[in-house]
């Protein structure tokens, strides 16, 4: 009788909310905002949602907001967090820290290209979504191979999670923004040898 192949379950968790303006590009290496009161509460809810799940490991972007979210989850499971810079948000080069209206005013052609060709556009010194996925995917596949048949929690940002989910279910990266990923939401993928299964999105 054929035995069912073991899949690796990755639970993607977006960080909780911060006070950083929504119309501004993050600049983690300079400012690195922490979770606000609501964000801490959201992280707690995400942690409670994973109570009863046998988690083998927790990996996270080292940004403060993901670090804080991951550590709240880790406390519920008696685990430590492995921090990995490959799980950080998409890099926007010299646009980092700028407001969107500043970019539109000072770089109108590039801004238009960004909005029209989001996945392929690369700001000077930054990454395209294709670059982002190329950075993250090998790390995730390494986790899938290392933790076969187990559950791994990955705490990251909206861009990396969207790209990872799109790649997992063979959704073109140009469509990755069609995936809604709210603060502290859980999205789950079972990675199998032959195919991947999306278990839930933005729960």
N, C-alpha and C positions, 0 to 999 in steps of 0.2 A: 504494500500500500504506500502511495506517495505521501511523504511527510510535508507538512506546510513549512515553507521557508521562514526563517526568523527575520523579522524586520527590526529596524532600529527606529524608535519613536523619538522625534525631536519636537519639543514643545518650545515654540518661539514666543517670547514675552517682550512686548515693547515696554520701555521705561515709563514711569509715571510722569505726571505733569510737572512743569517747572514754571517759573515766572518769566522766562525768556520770551520776548515778543514773537508772536506767530508770523509776523511779516518780516522777519529778519533771519539771515542764515547763521546757523550756529558756528561758533569759533572755539571749539573745545580746548585747543592748545593754549589759548589766551584767557578765556573766561570760565569755561567748564561749569555751567550752572548746576545747582543741586535741586533735588525735589522740593516742591513747596508742600504746604500742609495737605492739600488735596492729593498731591502726588504720593505722599507717604501713605495716605489712606488707600489710594488705588493699588499701591504695591502690596499693602496688607491684604487686600481682597484677592489679588492674584495669588499670593502665597496660600491663602485659605483654600482657593480653588484646587490647589495641588496637594492638599492634605489627603493622605491615604494612597497617593501615587508613590510607587517605589522608584525614586529618582536615583540614578547611578552617579550623575555628575552635573554640575552647574557651571556653564561658561558664560562670560559676559564681556562686553566692551568695557574698557577701563574708564570711560567717561564717568563723571560723578553721578549723573542721573541714572545710568545703567548700573553702576557699582552699588548705589544705595538700594535700588530695586532688587538686584540679585542677592544682596546680603540679607534683606528681609525674607526672601524666599528660602535662602540657605539656612537661616536660623530655624525654620520650621522642620527642616530635614536633618539637622545636625551635620551639615556638609560645609566645606569651604568652597570658595568661588575661584575658578581659574580665569584670570583676566587675559584677554587676547586683543591686541590692537587691530587684528584683521577683522574684528567684528564691529569696528567703529563706523560712524556715519560716513556717507559719501563726502569726499573732499571737494570743495569749491574754489580752491586756490586763493587768488587775491580778492575774490568776492566774499570770502568768509568774514562775518561780522557786519556785512552791509545790509541795509533795508532794501526790500524789493523795488520800492519806488526810486531809490538812489541808483540801483542797477539799470532800471528802465531809462532813467534820465541821462545817465552818463555812458551807458553802453547799449543804445537802442537796437542796433543790429544784432548784437550778441544775445540780448534779452529776447528778441523775437525768435531767434534760432533756438534758444533754450526752450521757449514755450511750444514751438512747433515740433522740434526734434529732441525732446527731453532725454531720451535714452542714449542718443548718439552724441549729444552736445557735451563738449568738454571745456569748462572755463580754463583760462590760462593757469597752469599750476595745479589744476584740479583733476577730477575723474569724470568720465562718462558713466552711465549706468552699466554699460558693458564692462568697463574697467572695474567698477564696484563688484559686479558679479564674479569677475575673474579673480578678484582678491579673496572673496568670501567662499566661493564654492569649493576650492580644494580643502579648506579648513573644515567645512561641514562634512564633506565626503570622508575626511580623515576620522571625524567623530563617529560617523555612521559605521565605518569599518572597525573602529576600536571598541565600540559599545554595542556590538551585534546582539539583538534580542533584548536590549535594555532601553531605558528612558533617559534622555538627556535634555536638560533645560538650557536654552540659549537666550540670554537677555541682551537685546540689541535695540536698534533704532528703526524708524519707519522705513527708510530707504533700504537698508540691508535685508530687513524682513520681507519687504515686498519683492525684492530681487530674488531672494532665496526661495520664496514660495512660487514665484513665476517659473523659475528654473525647475523646481521640483515637479510641477505639474505640466511642464512643456508649454506654458503660456509665453508668447513672444515678449521679450523684455520691453518692447515698445508699448505694451499694454499693462505694464506692471502697476501703473497708477490707478488702474481699475480695481485694485485690491485695497479695501479699506482696512486700516490697522489703527485702532484707537489706542489711547494711552492705557498701559498696563493690561492690554488684551492678550489673550492666548490664542495662538494658531498652531495646529498640530499636524504633522506629516509623518506617516509611516514610510520609511525608506526601505524598499525591498530590493532583491537582487535583480528582478526583471522590471518592476514598476514601482512607482511611489503612489501612495494614497493620501489624499487630503482628508483628514478626519474632521477638522473643524477650522473655521476661519473667523478671526476677530470675535472670539467668545468672551 
